[in-house]
């Protein structure tokens, strides 16, 4: 890349930064995840506009494709209202209703709630303005009635193994979930004696599924005792640290 091109790109980025009108989302979802019990006729999610200007809000669900749109997403739910205006400092709510298409009765199903915030067009005063639309996407767990066990204690039933990393490089933690509930993690890592290794980022393991988490800081198996150490996220967004022995 020539210096001329570099300077041109830098200039474009600087101009964009100078004319940005809004750089962060102001419509906030009142929860970090949604649980839809199958026996409920509907579930309500609260939204709040913490900004100083009105926002147009569009809401839809998808089944796992983050590129989905309200027109392309196919889910067994109806959301009302799907599109509305939210005034500054005000709260609103959307209702989700399960339309009774068959879903797994012996385990949870996962969907995603999308909230798209579009700020109204600024009044023109002769300046160039760059407007942003923000999308927030959180998990929705559809929970059938009568599942065995308790979602709060599902993390205690996980099985953890220390395995070789991908292509034999480094090490990784493999977790297996025998329960019918999704288990969500804020962090996953190891406790080696008194030392803790925590990888950035979280993840989850599906009901009856297995997930592998690379441990980048560990190149070889330690000689001292090793345990899995992970932060579990509850239905209410609380984070609890759990330490468990590894399976042989």
C-alpha positions as CSV (number, residue, x, y, z in Angstrom):
1,X,0.0,0.0,0.0
2,X,1.5,3.4,-1.0
3,X,1.8,6.3,1.4
4,X,-0.7,8.3,-0.7
5,X,-3.3,5.6,-0.3
6,X,-2.6,5.3,3.5
7,X,-3.0,9.1,3.9
8,X,-6.2,9.1,1.9
9,X,-7.7,6.3,4.0
10,X,-6.6,8.0,7.2
11,X,-8.3,11.2,6.0
12,X,-11.6,9.4,5.2
13,X,-11.6,7.8,8.7
14,X,-10.9,11.2,10.3
15,X,-13.7,12.9,8.4
16,X,-16.1,10.1,9.4
17,X,-15.1,10.5,13.0
18,X,-15.7,14.2,12.9
19,X,-19.2,13.9,11.5
20,X,-20.5,11.0,13.6
21,X,-23.8,12.1,15.2
22,X,-24.3,9.1,17.6
23,X,-21.8,6.5,18.5
24,X,-23.6,4.3,21.0
25,X,-26.9,2.6,21.4
26,X,-29.4,4.3,23.7
27,X,-32.2,1.8,23.7
28,X,-31.5,-0.7,26.5
29,X,-33.1,-4.1,26.9
30,X,-34.3,-4.8,30.5
31,X,-32.6,-8.2,30.7
32,X,-29.5,-10.0,29.4
33,X,-31.5,-13.1,28.3
34,X,-35.1,-14.2,28.0
35,X,-36.6,-17.5,29.3
36,X,-40.0,-18.4,27.8
37,X,-41.7,-21.2,29.8
38,X,-43.8,-23.2,27.5
39,X,-46.8,-23.0,29.9
40,X,-46.9,-19.2,29.7
41,X,-49.3,-17.6,27.1
42,X,-46.8,-14.8,26.5
43,X,-43.6,-13.2,27.7
44,X,-42.9,-9.5,28.0
45,X,-39.6,-7.8,27.6
46,X,-39.0,-4.2,28.7
47,X,-37.1,-1.6,26.6
48,X,-35.9,1.8,27.8
49,X,-34.6,4.8,25.8
50,X,-31.8,6.3,27.9
51,X,-30.9,8.8,25.2
52,X,-31.9,12.5,24.7
53,X,-33.7,11.9,21.4
54,X,-36.5,9.6,20.1
55,X,-35.6,6.3,18.5
56,X,-37.4,4.1,16.1
57,X,-37.2,0.5,17.3
58,X,-37.7,-2.7,15.3
59,X,-37.8,-6.1,17.1
60,X,-37.7,-9.6,15.8
61,X,-36.6,-13.2,16.7
62,X,-34.3,-15.5,14.7
63,X,-33.3,-19.1,15.1
64,X,-29.6,-18.6,15.0
65,X,-28.7,-16.7,11.8
66,X,-27.3,-13.4,12.9
67,X,-27.7,-12.1,9.3
68,X,-31.5,-12.6,9.5
69,X,-34.0,-9.9,9.0
70,X,-37.6,-9.6,10.1
71,X,-38.6,-10.7,6.6
72,X,-36.3,-13.8,6.4
73,X,-36.4,-15.1,10.0
74,X,-38.7,-18.1,10.5
75,X,-39.6,-18.7,14.1
76,X,-42.7,-20.0,16.0
77,X,-43.4,-16.7,17.7
78,X,-45.3,-13.5,17.1
79,X,-43.9,-10.2,18.5
80,X,-46.1,-7.1,19.1
81,X,-45.4,-4.4,18.4
82,X,-42.7,-5.2,15.9
83,X,-41.9,-1.6,15.1
84,X,-42.5,1.5,17.2
85,X,-41.2,4.9,18.3
86,X,-39.7,5.2,21.8
87,X,-39.4,8.7,23.3
88,X,-36.3,9.8,25.3
89,X,-36.4,8.8,28.9
90,X,-39.4,6.5,28.3
91,X,-39.9,2.8,28.6
92,X,-41.8,0.4,26.3
93,X,-42.5,-3.3,26.2
94,X,-42.8,-6.0,23.5
95,X,-44.9,-9.1,23.9
96,X,-43.8,-12.5,22.5
97,X,-46.4,-15.2,21.9
98,X,-45.5,-18.8,21.1
99,X,-47.6,-19.9,18.1
100,X,-47.6,-23.6,19.1
101,X,-45.5,-25.0,16.2
102,X,-43.8,-28.2,17.5
103,X,-40.6,-27.7,19.4
104,X,-38.5,-30.2,21.4
105,X,-40.4,-31.3,24.5
106,X,-37.4,-32.9,26.2
107,X,-34.9,-30.0,26.1
108,X,-34.6,-26.3,25.7
109,X,-34.7,-24.6,22.3
110,X,-32.6,-21.5,21.5
111,X,-33.7,-18.4,19.7
112,X,-32.3,-14.9,19.5
113,X,-34.1,-11.6,20.2
114,X,-33.0,-8.7,18.0
115,X,-33.6,-5.1,18.9
116,X,-32.7,-2.6,16.1
117,X,-32.5,1.0,17.1
118,X,-32.7,3.6,14.3
119,X,-32.2,7.3,15.4
120,X,-34.4,9.8,13.6
121,X,-32.8,11.8,10.9
122,X,-31.2,14.9,12.3
123,X,-32.4,18.3,11.1
124,X,-30.1,19.6,8.3
125,X,-28.0,22.6,9.3
126,X,-25.6,22.4,6.4
127,X,-23.3,19.8,8.0
128,X,-22.7,16.3,6.8
129,X,-23.9,13.8,9.4
130,X,-23.2,10.1,9.7
131,X,-26.1,8.3,11.4
132,X,-25.8,4.8,12.9
133,X,-28.4,2.1,13.5
134,X,-27.6,-0.2,16.4
135,X,-28.7,-3.8,16.8
136,X,-28.6,-5.6,20.1
137,X,-29.0,-9.4,20.1
138,X,-29.7,-11.6,23.1
139,X,-30.6,-15.2,23.7
140,X,-34.2,-16.5,24.2
141,X,-34.5,-20.0,25.7
142,X,-37.8,-21.8,25.1
143,X,-38.2,-24.1,28.2
144,X,-40.7,-27.0,27.9
145,X,-42.7,-27.8,31.0
146,X,-41.7,-30.8,33.1
147,X,-38.0,-30.9,32.3
148,X,-36.1,-33.0,34.9
149,X,-33.6,-31.3,37.2
150,X,-33.1,-27.6,37.8
151,X,-31.6,-25.0,35.4
152,X,-29.8,-23.4,38.3
153,X,-28.0,-26.6,39.2
154,X,-27.3,-27.8,35.6
155,X,-23.7,-26.5,35.8
156,X,-23.0,-28.9,38.6
157,X,-23.7,-31.9,36.3
158,X,-21.2,-30.8,33.5
159,X,-18.2,-33.0,32.7
160,X,-14.9,-31.4,31.9
161,X,-11.8,-32.8,30.3
162,X,-8.4,-31.4,29.4
163,X,-7.7,-32.4,25.8
164,X,-5.2,-31.6,23.1
165,X,-5.9,-28.4,21.2
166,X,-6.8,-28.2,17.5
167,X,-4.2,-29.9,15.3
168,X,-2.4,-31.1,18.4
169,X,-1.4,-27.5,19.3
170,X,-1.7,-26.5,22.9
171,X,-4.6,-27.6,25.2
172,X,-8.3,-27.1,25.4
173,X,-11.1,-27.7,27.9
174,X,-14.0,-29.9,26.6
175,X,-17.3,-29.7,28.4
176,X,-20.2,-32.1,28.0
177,X,-23.7,-31.3,29.1
178,X,-26.0,-34.2,30.0
179,X,-28.9,-31.9,31.1
180,X,-31.8,-30.6,29.1
181,X,-30.8,-27.0,29.8
182,X,-28.4,-24.6,28.0
183,X,-25.5,-23.6,30.3
184,X,-24.0,-20.2,29.6
185,X,-20.5,-19.1,30.6
186,X,-19.1,-15.6,31.1
187,X,-15.6,-17.1,31.3
188,X,-14.0,-20.5,31.1
189,X,-10.6,-21.5,32.4
190,X,-8.5,-23.6,34.7
191,X,-7.4,-23.6,38.3
192,X,-3.9,-25.0,38.6
193,X,-3.0,-25.3,42.3
194,X,-3.5,-21.7,43.5
195,X,-3.1,-20.2,40.0
196,X,-6.1,-19.4,37.8
197,X,-6.1,-19.2,34.1
198,X,-9.1,-17.4,32.6
199,X,-9.7,-17.1,28.9
200,X,-11.4,-13.9,27.6
201,X,-14.9,-14.3,26.3
202,X,-17.5,-16.8,27.2
203,X,-19.8,-19.3,25.4
204,X,-22.3,-22.0,26.1
205,X,-22.9,-25.7,25.9
206,X,-26.2,-27.0,24.5
207,X,-28.4,-29.7,26.1
208,X,-26.8,-33.0,25.5
209,X,-24.0,-31.3,23.6
210,X,-20.2,-30.8,23.8
211,X,-18.2,-27.6,23.5
212,X,-14.4,-27.1,23.3
213,X,-12.7,-24.0,24.7
214,X,-9.0,-23.5,23.7
215,X,-6.7,-22.6,26.6
216,X,-4.2,-20.3,24.9
217,X,-2.1,-19.6,27.9
218,X,-1.3,-23.3,28.5
219,X,1.1,-25.1,26.1
220,X,1.6,-28.3,28.0
221,X,-0.2,-30.3,30.7
222,X,0.7,-29.1,34.2
223,X,2.2,-31.5,36.7
224,X,0.1,-30.1,39.6
225,X,-3.6,-30.7,40.2
226,X,-5.9,-29.1,37.6
227,X,-9.6,-28.2,37.9
228,X,-12.1,-26.5,35.6
229,X,-12.9,-23.0,36.8
230,X,-15.8,-21.2,35.0
231,X,-18.3,-18.4,35.5
232,X,-21.9,-19.5,35.0
233,X,-24.6,-17.0,34.0
234,X,-28.0,-17.6,35.5
235,X,-31.5,-17.0,34.1
236,X,-31.4,-13.6,35.8
237,X,-28.0,-12.6,34.5
238,X,-26.1,-13.2,37.8
239,X,-22.6,-14.6,37.4
240,X,-21.3,-17.3,39.8
241,X,-17.9,-18.9,39.8
242,X,-17.7,-22.7,39.9
243,X,-14.7,-25.0,40.3
244,X,-15.0,-28.6,39.4
245,X,-12.5,-31.6,39.1
246,X,-11.7,-32.8,35.7
247,X,-12.8,-36.1,34.4
248,X,-10.1,-38.8,34.0
